[in-house]
Amino acid sequence: MPEPLNFDISVSSENQFIAEFPQNISLYLKREDLLHPEVSGNKFRKIKYNLKEALRQNKGTLLTFGGAFSNHITATAAAGKIAGIKTIGVIRGEELGEDLLKTLDGNPSLKFAHSCGMRLHFISRKEYREKTTLVFQQKLREEFGDFYLLPEGGTNDLAVNGCKEILGPGDEEFNYICCAVGTGGTISGIINASGIHQLILGFPALKGDFLAEEIRKYSEKNNWELILNYHFSGYAKVNSELINFINKFKKKYQIQLDPIYTGKLVFGIFDQIKRGKFPAGSKILAIHTGGLQGIEGVNKVLRKKNLPLIN
Ligand SMILES: *Cc1c(COP(=O)(O)O)cnc(C)c1O
């Protein structure tokens, strides 16, 4: 049994020293991945105040959206189970709903979500694109009754507030704070909690031209930048160079990175250090936002393509 999640406390996770590079550049990793075995990393931060709000509004059900291997879906399922609130996951890909047992058998993420009691509802890619429209949400309400809605990826104002708690006492000493970016919620919270002497670097895990605009919706500060060269061709796309980096990093530092977000982040930081992005004496804090549940699913795909696996 995992530790119970206490949504009333602000825990801060430890900064682990990783390495000293030439010119006194040092790198630390904030171990948000260790927050909870099932609701790990930034998804814990993003869900926390939303769950409280759902409970305050007396909503018995939380509904959210995601792809078939989504960290957000598994985290929501686990958090809902722990908090005693029903969850519905609206999943992209109607073909996955044709034979649920077969789908669960081939997809560890959905299997886990289902085992937490999440009700899975599969929709077509076309419907999925319409998920933010009122018409579609009305249709969902007709089918499932009233619910508290969490957007895809879990980003909203409450999520951004939760992500402010990623930074804690002592983190002012870092000049650079680096994190992976999906929807932009996590980095927005970190920017809002940062000092103006700090520069926040976001490494998008996808080709996200829209991301700067998203971040500006949630933060008025300007002490941030997006480093756009490390998405590895797009969301959930990987290549052998990235997989080899993740495997070598684990061997050397005994820390598992995930292939969708944190692997690309740390790869990017190492490369940027090599390219002289950081001035001498820089203290860099990278956020390990978790996401390790996704590895099994990615390995299944890699195995089919005869590519090296994450080990
Ligand atoms: C979802 C996720 C992110 C991206 O967070 P956003 O708030 O969507 O930008 C980063 N890292 C991991 C491990 C994630 O699961």
The ligand as a Gaussian input file, in Angstrom:
#p B3LYP/6-31G(d) Opt

LIG

0 1
 C        3.044000      16.321000     -17.399000
 C        4.484000      16.308000     -17.177000
 C        5.292000      17.430000     -17.452000
 C        4.749000      18.682000     -18.095000
 O        4.017000      19.469000     -17.224000
 P        3.149000      20.672000     -17.778000
 O        2.593000      21.312000     -16.575000
 O        2.064000      20.063000     -18.633000
 O        4.013000      21.558000     -18.581000
 C        6.636000      17.364000     -17.149000
 N        7.184000      16.251000     -16.643000
 C        6.453000      15.146000     -16.392000
 C        7.137000      13.952000     -15.857000
 C        5.083000      15.139000     -16.640000
 O        4.372000      14.022000     -16.395000

